[in-house]
Amino acid sequence: MTKTRATRSDFVQYRHLTTRWQDNDVYGHMNNVVYYELVDSVVNSWLRNEAGMPVPDGDIVGLVVQSGCTYHASLGWPEPIEAGMAVARVGNSSITYLIGLFSVGEDDAAAEASFTHVYVNKDTRRPVPIPDNLRAAATSLLREE
């Protein structure tokens, strides 16, 4: 079964990102690792600014336990990027985030990433229930299937 390419309507909210000269590799497009850096920045900014999580200073931290990215089209400097964000699943101690990276004005995603955070106590590294403020914020981003 072939998965269709994500479009803007698959995501709940958007952020504008700036690319940098150093993001391009020798082939003239953005290196794969930069996609992951952008995805990580989008989610951590959302956690801090919208979910009320004191990243990186809180007693609870999110550890990435699974990640993946599908690349459909090149992105790179000097073009800006629009990042769509949604949540696929909210569990007891984990959240699966979905991020679409888009060229400005394009409806089809250039890249689709997902990753799962398990929330743990920063000292013991044992899973903890998702705090109410994070659960409410994540639930507001749940993508309808």
Beta strands, then each sheet from edge to edge (+ up, - down):
strand 1: 13-17
strand 2: 60-71
strand 3: 81-90
strand 4: 94-103
strand 5: 111-121
sheet 1: 1+ 3- 4+ 5- 2+
end
